Amino acid sequence: MMRRLTRAAPAKINLGLQVTGRRPDGYHELVTVMQTLELVDEVSVESATTVSGPPSLPDLAPEDDLALRAAHLLRRELGVTSGARVSVEKRIPAAAGLGGGSADAAAVLRALNHLWDTDVDHLRLVQFAAELGSDVPFFVRGGTALATGRGEVLRRLPPAPMRHVVLVRPGVSLATAAVYGELRPSEWSDGSHTLALAEAITEGSFSEELMCNDLTPPAIRLAPAIGDILDDLHAGGARPALMAGSGATCFGLFTEMAAAEQAVQSGRAAGHWAHLTRFRPAADA
């Protein structure tokens, strides 16, 4: 019987992101609080004899497509003989610091776990997700979480206080490796602000003063427009205005819808991609 399942793959922002040093494996040690958004890609899986599907992005090779890699990984690790046709309707901008590719991969794992009736538990899905990338384990459930290590060691947090989120992206892309390569050891920090932010969220509060992103200075050196966008968001009432992940997307948090809508209009008037969304809570695996 032909079956087809669809799952949402939500974007994320980092409410706090601090880099505490470099690991022996070459990656950087992180302390970050991640939060999923209502901006989502739509991932579909359909019964098939082999794993296949169109590229998630134009000109993306199959071996570089995280959604297809997730399907191949799960099939191989579980010894599944069935296949699936995987398709992704993209709404999250690519290479924007919003985690779209990682979210798609996690959604494929969740969807195929049901399509193939493999009944893999959450912990094992997270283990598979970690083989695909540092952010993928977070997206298996999403919501609000503290991540350490490369970003793969997760501590689930209660839902953060709801905010309207204005995303603004300049017409430039930043490679994650380039931003980390530009980061200077003098810009590392001890992670204390983000750890305190996680505790504040656990207690049901929010503190703008604890929200920061250590990758912002190197990203601005590579793309000065990021600094201008952050200034504009803050001037428009965002509390706080931060860069998402390694950029180049920036975001502002707002308690009032009218101010958020005005910030979106201002971003678009300046020639940027701008989108209004909200926090999205955790989903079942």
Sequence and secondary structure as in RCSB ss.txt:
>XXXX:A:sequence
MMRRLTRAAPAKINLGLQVTGRRPDGYHELVTVMQTLELVDEVSVESATTVSGPPSLPDLAPEDDLALRAAHLLR
RELGVTSGARVSVEKRIPAAAGLGGGSADAAAVLRALNHLWDTDVDHLRLVQFAAELGSDVPFFVRGGTALATGR
GEVLRRLPPAPMRHVVLVRPGVSLATAAVYGELRPSEWSDGSHTLALAEAITEGSFSEELMCNDLTPPAIRLAPA
IGDILDDLHAGGARPALMAGSGATCFGLFTEMAAAEQAVQSGRAAGHWAHLTRFRPAADA
>XXXX:A:secstr
   EEEEEEEEEEEEEEEEEEE TTS EEEEEEEEEEEEEEEEEEEEESSEE   SSTT  GGG HHHHHHHHHH
HHHT   EEEEEEE  S TTSSS HHHHHHHHHHHHHHHHTT    HHHHHHHHHTT SSHHHHTT SEEEEEET
TTEEEE       EEEEEE S    HHHHHHH  GGG   SHHHHHHHHHHHTT   GGG  BTTHHHHHHH TH
HHHHHHHHHHTT SSEEE TTSS EEEEES HHHHHHHHHHHHHTT EEEEEEB      
